[in-house]
Amino acid sequence: MLRVYITDRKSWIALFVGSLLLTDLLLVLDKGLAINEVSIGYLNILLLVIFVLFFIWRYRKETAYLRKLGRLAEELSDDWQEGLPMSVFHQEAMLSDLLQKVDTSYRKRMARIQEFVHAEQNDTAAWVHEVKTPLTAMKLIIDANRQVPAFRRIEAEWLRVHLLIDQQLYISRLPSLEADYVLEETDIVRLATEEVHQLKPWCLEKNIAFEIVEESVEVVTDQKWCRFILRQVLTNAVKYSPAGGTVTIQTTSIETGHISLTVADEGPGIPAHEMPRIFDRGFTGGAGRIQHTATGLGLYLAKQTAGKIGIELHGQSDGATGTQMIITFTVENDFDATRK
């Protein structure tokens, strides 16, 4: 800060040095003044000492506000306005006033944006619930005519619509997930089996089989949001599996005591250069461009949800023979540990 202060005050320094040199020149040239060179030197030293002391005093006084403001910026909190330093100079008072006005304007804008987003989320949730009514009626009609081959085909398309609408509902709820979070001991294999059953019409259409290795494994998690993660992972596995393929679900106990659930498909796999981006919003990859129905949202939403409820989610693939999505449940959920 000293270097910046000196740079800002270089015109003052130049004025003082110029005035001092001009004074020395007048004292030397004016023959009416009987002052020797030693006295001129003493005068110069005295004035320089006075100027340096004055400069240091002004530096400390004028930069005190900025130093406190810098420390406030490093430890910025929601009530940072209360920590604004006392202003000594008029320009400091103007700066404090400007900062407060900017903060007030920003908070008003954020409140309007949050109100708009909240209203949009409510509208979306209401729309989803309204759409679910005719979908339920359609499902009843399909179940009543299951023996008709055309209705089995319609059921597969119905399932795709149902999954998309369900996904949209969870998107609207995701920002407020913390308010809808219940931890309990859950059989993760049972949850996966229930999600597989939901995908049955799609699996029958593509003749895809599911192989579940373990029968029962208990973990601590939120059932509803965990099922949403499983739904996105299993939907991706079915979508990219070839007709007649097999999706394997297997649980493993890791050395640390954590439990992992692996969903492995027999699809085309994911190239190594695409692996770091599979959880990015909107990323579909090469396989997704072939599957024109890909939106790039499923794995993104699964990853976001997993991060919020203390679950680890990552993928593995050799780029040629299938993909494995691994869901890891910790021994003690982070949210549960905080609550205790």
C-alpha positions as CSV (number, residue, x, y, z in Angstrom):
1,M,0.0,0.0,0.0
2,L,2.9,2.3,0.7
3,R,4.1,2.1,-2.9
4,V,0.6,2.9,-4.2
5,Y,0.4,5.8,-1.8
6,I,3.7,7.2,-3.0
7,T,2.6,6.8,-6.6
8,D,-0.7,8.7,-5.9
9,R,1.2,11.5,-4.1
10,K,4.1,11.9,-6.6
11,S,2.9,15.3,-7.6
12,W,3.1,16.5,-3.9
13,I,6.6,15.1,-3.6
14,A,7.6,16.7,-6.9
15,L,6.2,20.1,-5.7
16,F,8.2,19.8,-2.4
17,V,11.4,18.8,-4.1
18,G,11.0,21.6,-6.7
19,S,10.2,24.2,-4.0
20,L,13.3,23.1,-2.0
21,L,15.6,23.3,-5.0
22,L,14.2,26.7,-6.0
23,T,14.7,28.0,-2.5
24,D,18.3,26.7,-2.5
25,L,18.9,28.4,-5.8
26,L,17.6,31.8,-4.6
27,L,19.7,31.6,-1.4
28,V,22.8,30.9,-3.5
29,L,22.2,33.6,-6.2
30,D,20.9,36.3,-3.9
31,K,24.1,38.2,-2.8
32,G,22.2,40.2,-0.2
33,L,21.7,37.1,2.0
34,A,24.8,36.2,3.9
35,I,24.1,32.4,4.3
36,N,26.9,29.9,3.8
37,E,26.6,26.5,2.2
38,V,26.6,24.6,5.6
39,S,23.6,26.6,6.8
40,I,21.8,25.8,3.5
41,G,22.6,22.1,4.0
42,Y,21.2,22.2,7.6
43,L,18.0,24.0,6.3
44,N,17.6,21.3,3.6
45,I,18.0,18.4,6.1
46,L,15.5,20.1,8.5
47,L,12.9,20.6,5.8
48,L,13.4,17.0,4.6
49,V,13.0,15.6,8.1
50,I,9.8,17.6,8.6
51,F,8.5,16.5,5.2
52,V,9.2,12.8,5.9
53,L,7.5,13.0,9.3
54,F,4.6,14.8,7.8
55,F,4.4,12.2,5.0
56,I,4.4,9.3,7.4
57,W,1.7,10.8,9.5
58,R,-0.5,11.5,6.5
59,Y,0.2,8.0,5.2
60,R,-1.0,6.4,8.4
61,K,-4.0,8.7,8.7
62,E,-5.2,8.5,5.1
63,T,-4.7,4.7,4.6
64,A,-6.2,3.6,8.0
65,Y,-9.7,3.5,6.4
66,L,-8.5,1.5,3.4
67,R,-6.6,-1.0,5.6
68,K,-9.7,-1.6,7.7
69,L,-11.8,-1.9,4.5
70,G,-9.4,-4.5,3.1
71,R,-9.6,-6.6,6.3
72,L,-13.4,-6.3,6.1
73,A,-13.3,-7.6,2.5
74,E,-11.2,-10.6,3.5
75,E,-13.7,-11.6,6.3
76,L,-16.9,-10.6,4.4
77,S,-20.1,-11.6,6.2
78,D,-23.8,-11.0,5.7
79,D,-23.7,-8.1,8.2
80,W,-20.6,-6.5,6.7
81,Q,-22.2,-3.0,6.8
82,E,-21.9,-3.0,10.6
83,G,-18.2,-3.5,10.3
84,L,-17.6,-0.5,8.0
85,P,-14.7,1.6,9.5
86,M,-15.4,5.1,10.8
87,S,-14.7,7.7,8.1
88,V,-12.4,10.6,8.8
89,F,-12.3,12.4,5.5
90,H,-15.2,13.4,3.3
91,Q,-14.3,11.0,0.4
92,E,-14.2,8.1,2.9
93,A,-17.8,9.0,4.1
94,M,-18.9,9.2,0.4
95,L,-17.3,5.7,-0.2
96,S,-19.1,4.2,2.8
97,D,-22.4,5.7,1.7
98,L,-21.9,4.4,-1.8
99,L,-21.1,0.9,-0.5
100,Q,-24.2,0.8,1.6
101,K,-26.4,2.0,-1.3
102,V,-24.9,-0.6,-3.6
103,D,-25.5,-3.3,-1.0
104,T,-29.1,-2.2,-0.5
105,S,-29.7,-2.1,-4.2
106,Y,-28.2,-5.6,-4.6
107,R,-30.3,-7.1,-1.8
108,K,-33.5,-5.6,-3.4
109,R,-32.6,-7.1,-6.8
110,M,-31.7,-10.5,-5.2
111,A,-35.0,-10.4,-3.3
112,R,-36.9,-9.8,-6.6
113,I,-35.0,-12.6,-8.4
114,Q,-35.6,-15.0,-5.5
115,E,-39.3,-14.1,-5.5
116,F,-39.4,-14.7,-9.2
117,V,-37.6,-18.0,-9.0
118,H,-39.8,-19.2,-6.1
119,A,-42.9,-18.3,-8.1
120,E,-41.5,-20.2,-11.1
121,Q,-40.7,-23.2,-9.0
122,N,-44.2,-23.2,-7.5
123,D,-45.7,-22.9,-11.0
124,T,-43.6,-25.7,-12.3
125,A,-44.5,-27.9,-9.3
126,A,-48.2,-27.1,-9.8
127,W,-47.9,-27.9,-13.6
128,V,-46.3,-31.2,-12.9
129,H,-49.0,-32.2,-10.4
130,E,-51.6,-31.2,-12.9
131,V,-50.0,-33.3,-15.6
132,K,-49.7,-36.3,-13.4
133,T,-53.5,-36.6,-13.2
134,P,-54.0,-37.4,-16.9
135,L,-50.8,-39.6,-16.8
136,T,-52.3,-41.6,-14.0
137,A,-55.5,-42.0,-16.0
138,M,-53.5,-43.1,-19.0
139,K,-51.7,-45.7,-16.8
140,L,-55.0,-47.2,-15.7
141,I,-56.1,-47.5,-19.3
142,I,-52.8,-49.1,-20.2
143,D,-53.0,-51.6,-17.3
144,A,-56.6,-52.5,-18.4
145,N,-55.5,-53.2,-21.9
146,R,-52.1,-54.8,-21.3
147,Q,-52.9,-57.8,-23.4
148,V,-53.0,-55.6,-26.5
149,P,-49.5,-55.3,-28.0
150,A,-50.0,-51.7,-29.1
151,F,-50.6,-50.7,-25.4
152,R,-47.3,-52.3,-24.3
153,R,-45.6,-50.0,-26.8
154,I,-47.6,-47.0,-25.5
155,E,-46.6,-47.9,-22.0
156,A,-42.9,-47.6,-22.8
157,E,-43.5,-44.1,-24.3
158,W,-45.7,-43.3,-21.2
159,L,-42.8,-44.2,-19.0
160,R,-40.4,-41.8,-20.8
161,V,-42.9,-39.0,-20.4
162,H,-43.4,-39.9,-16.7
163,L,-39.7,-39.9,-16.0
164,L,-39.2,-36.5,-17.7
165,I,-42.0,-34.9,-15.7
166,D,-40.8,-36.6,-12.5
167,Q,-37.3,-35.2,-13.2
168,Q,-38.7,-31.7,-13.7
169,L,-40.4,-32.0,-10.3
170,Y,-37.2,-32.9,-8.6
171,I,-35.4,-30.0,-10.4
172,S,-37.8,-27.6,-8.9
173,R,-37.3,-29.1,-5.4
174,L,-33.5,-29.4,-5.5
175,P,-32.7,-25.9,-4.3
176,S,-34.7,-26.5,-1.1
177,L,-33.6,-30.1,-0.6
178,E,-32.4,-29.4,3.0
179,A,-36.0,-28.7,4.0
180,D,-37.1,-32.1,2.7
181,Y,-34.4,-34.4,4.1
182,V,-35.0,-37.4,6.3
183,L,-32.2,-39.8,7.3
184,E,-33.0,-43.4,8.0
185,E,-31.6,-46.9,7.7
186,T,-32.5,-48.2,4.2
187,D,-32.0,-51.3,2.2
188,I,-30.2,-49.9,-0.8
189,V,-30.7,-53.0,-2.9
190,R,-34.5,-52.9,-2.2
191,L,-34.5,-49.3,-3.4
192,A,-32.6,-50.2,-6.6
193,T,-35.0,-53.1,-7.2
194,E,-38.0,-50.9,-6.9
195,E,-36.5,-48.4,-9.4
196,V,-35.8,-51.3,-11.8
197,H,-39.4,-52.4,-11.5
198,Q,-40.5,-48.8,-12.5
199,L,-38.4,-49.2,-15.7
200,K,-39.9,-52.5,-16.6
201,P,-41.8,-51.4,-19.7
202,W,-38.7,-49.8,-21.2
203,C,-36.6,-52.8,-20.3
204,L,-39.2,-55.1,-22.0
205,E,-39.2,-53.0,-25.1
206,K,-35.4,-53.2,-25.4
207,N,-35.2,-56.8,-24.0
208,I,-32.8,-55.7,-21.3
209,A,-32.2,-57.9,-18.3
210,F,-31.1,-56.8,-14.8
211,E,-28.8,-58.9,-12.6
212,I,-28.7,-58.0,-8.9
213,V,-25.8,-59.6,-7.1
214,E,-26.6,-58.8,-3.4
215,E,-29.9,-59.3,-1.7
216,S,-29.9,-56.8,1.2
217,V,-27.5,-54.1,2.3
218,E,-28.4,-51.4,4.9
219,V,-27.2,-47.8,4.5
220,V,-28.1,-44.5,6.2
221,T,-29.6,-42.1,3.7
222,D,-32.7,-40.2,2.6
223,Q,-34.9,-42.7,0.7
224,K,-36.7,-40.3,-1.7
225,W,-33.6,-38.4,-2.9
226,C,-31.5,-41.6,-3.0
227,R,-34.2,-43.2,-5.3
228,F,-34.0,-40.1,-7.5
229,I,-30.2,-40.6,-7.9
230,L,-30.7,-44.3,-8.6
231,R,-33.4,-43.4,-11.1
232,Q,-31.1,-41.2,-13.1
233,V,-28.3,-43.7,-13.1
234,L,-30.5,-46.7,-14.0
235,T,-32.3,-44.7,-16.7
236,N,-28.9,-43.9,-18.3
237,A,-27.9,-47.5,-18.1
238,V,-31.1,-48.6,-19.9
239,K,-30.9,-45.8,-22.4
240,Y,-27.4,-46.6,-23.6
241,S,-27.5,-50.4,-23.3
242,P,-27.9,-52.4,-26.5
243,A,-31.0,-54.4,-27.2
244,G,-30.7,-57.7,-25.4
245,G,-28.0,-56.4,-23.0
246,T,-27.7,-56.8,-19.3
247,V,-27.4,-54.2,-16.5
248,T,-25.6,-55.5,-13.4
249,I,-26.2,-54.0,-9.9
250,Q,-23.7,-55.0,-7.3
251,T,-22.9,-53.8,-3.8
252,T,-19.4,-53.8,-2.3
253,S,-18.0,-53.2,1.2
254,I,-14.9,-51.0,1.0
255,E,-12.0,-51.3,3.4
256,T,-13.0,-48.0,5.1
257,G,-16.3,-49.6,5.9
258,H,-18.2,-47.6,3.3
259,I,-20.8,-49.3,1.1
260,S,-20.7,-48.8,-2.7
261,L,-23.4,-49.8,-5.2
262,T,-22.2,-50.2,-8.8
263,V,-24.5,-50.1,-11.8
264,A,-22.8,-51.5,-14.9
265,D,-24.2,-51.5,-18.4
266,E,-23.0,-53.0,-21.7
267,G,-23.3,-49.9,-23.7
268,P,-20.6,-48.2,-25.9
269,G,-18.7,-46.9,-23.0
270,I,-17.4,-43.3,-22.4
271,P,-14.1,-42.2,-24.0
272,A,-11.4,-41.1,-21.6
273,H,-11.4,-37.5,-22.8
274,E,-15.2,-37.3,-22.0
275,M,-15.1,-38.8,-18.5
276,P,-14.2,-35.5,-16.6
277,R,-17.3,-33.9,-18.2
278,I,-20.0,-36.5,-17.7
279,F,-21.5,-34.7,-14.7
280,D,-21.5,-31.3,-16.4
281,R,-24.9,-29.8,-17.1
282,G,-26.0,-30.3,-20.7
283,F,-23.1,-32.5,-21.6
284,T,-24.3,-35.5,-23.7
285,G,-21.0,-36.8,-25.3
286,G,-20.6,-38.8,-28.4
287,A,-23.1,-41.4,-27.4
288,G,-25.6,-38.8,-26.4
289,R,-25.5,-37.2,-29.9
290,I,-26.4,-40.6,-31.3
291,Q,-29.2,-41.0,-28.8
292,H,-31.1,-37.9,-29.8
293,T,-33.3,-38.0,-26.7
294,A,-30.3,-37.3,-24.4
295,T,-30.6,-34.0,-22.5
296,G,-27.4,-34.0,-20.4
297,L,-29.4,-33.5,-17.2
298,G,-29.6,-36.9,-15.6
299,L,-26.1,-37.4,-14.3
300,Y,-25.8,-33.7,-13.6
301,L,-28.8,-33.8,-11.3
302,A,-27.7,-37.1,-9.7
303,K,-24.3,-35.6,-8.9
304,Q,-25.8,-32.4,-7.5
305,T,-28.2,-34.4,-5.3
306,A,-25.6,-36.8,-4.2
307,G,-23.4,-33.9,-3.0
308,K,-26.2,-32.4,-1.0
309,I,-27.1,-35.6,0.9
310,G,-23.6,-36.9,1.5
311,I,-23.3,-39.5,-1.2
312,E,-20.3,-39.9,-3.5
313,L,-21.0,-40.6,-7.2
314,H,-18.4,-41.2,-9.9
315,G,-18.1,-43.1,-13.1
316,Q,-15.7,-45.6,-14.7
317,S,-15.3,-46.8,-18.3
318,D,-12.6,-48.1,-20.6
319,G,-14.2,-46.3,-23.5
320,A,-15.2,-49.4,-25.3
321,T,-17.2,-52.0,-23.3
322,G,-19.8,-50.4,-21.0
323,T,-19.9,-47.9,-18.1
324,Q,-19.9,-48.4,-14.4
325,M,-21.6,-45.7,-12.2
326,I,-20.5,-46.1,-8.6
327,I,-22.6,-44.7,-5.7
328,T,-20.7,-44.7,-2.4
329,F,-22.5,-44.4,1.0
330,T,-20.3,-43.4,4.0
331,V,-20.4,-45.2,7.3
332,E,-21.9,-42.0,8.9
333,N,-23.7,-39.5,6.8
334,D,-22.1,-36.0,7.0
335,F,-25.5,-34.5,7.6
336,D,-26.3,-37.0,10.4
337,A,-22.9,-36.3,12.0
338,T,-23.7,-32.5,12.1
339,R,-27.1,-33.1,13.5
340,K,-25.7,-35.2,16.4
